[in-house]
């Protein structure tokens, strides 16, 4: 068993917190990351495979702010994933117009 995963009641799982921000390349400061939800990786009961479940916070996207970034054409959507136990994190970004084009999916 990998020590990076917590074992609870015979199940192996690991949870990561998700944060996000809307970033305009024309802004002088970066906005803070705000909570977005969480991802839990857990071992399936029937095999050694891992499966992911995602929990989103309700109404965490400001669509008016998105539309401003898309209209400006210089915005990015940033996602930060934080490991609960160690606090280690990783960040990725995508142009805001690509997220809007995909209807926020």
N, C-alpha and C positions, 0 to 999 in steps of 0.2 A: 504494500500500500504506500502511496506517495505521502510523505509527511506534510506536504503543502495543503492537504485537504483535511478538514475536521471530520472526525467520525462521530456520528450521533445515532444511537439506537440501531447500529449495524449498517447505517448508510454513510457513504462518503460524499461530502458536499463542500463547496466553497462559494462564498458570496462576495461580489464586487459591487461597490456603489458607483452609480453613474451621475455625472454632473455635466452641465452644458452651458454654453454662452454664445451670444451672437456678437461677432466681432466685425467691425467696420475698419477697413484698411485706412480710411481717412480720419479715424478717431485718434486723439492724442494719447489716450490710455485704454488699456484692455478692460472690458467689463469683468466683474467677478463671475466665477462659475457658480451656478445654482443647482440644487438637487433635481435630478431627472428621473431616478428610479434605481433599480438594482438588477443584477444578473446573478443567477444561482446556477452553478454547475454541479450536477450530481450524477452518481453512478446509477444506471438503470437496474431495476430489480432482476431483469431476465438475462443480463449479460454484463460484460466488463466495460461496455461503452458508456460514454458520458453524454448527458443531455443538458441543454441549457433552457432555463425558464427566465423570462424577463417580466419585471413588474414596472409599469410606468406610473408616475404620479399624474393624477388627473389635472387637466388644464395647466400644464407647465409650459406650453408654447404660446407666446404672444404673437399672434398672426399679423397684427398691425406692424409690429417691429420687423417681422419677416418681410412684409411687403415693402417697407422703407428700404431695407437692405437690398432687396431684389431690384427696386427702382433705381437705387444708387449704383448698383452693379459692382460694388466693391466689398461685399460682405462675405463672411465665412461663418459656418456653423461649426463650433468646436465641441467635441465630446471628450470628457476626461473620465477614465476608469480607474478607481482607487481600490486596492486590495485592503480589506478591512483590518487584517491582522498586522501587517507591516507598514501600511501607509504608502507603499510604493504605488506609483501611478504611471499612466501613459495617456498621451493626448493625440487626437487626430482631428483633422478639419476637412470640410468639404465646402465648395462654393454654395452660398445660400440659394442661388437660383436653381441649382441642381436638386436641392431638397424640395423647393417649392414646385419645381416641374414634376417631381415624383409624388406630389400631393401629400407631403409630409410623411411618407412611408419609408 
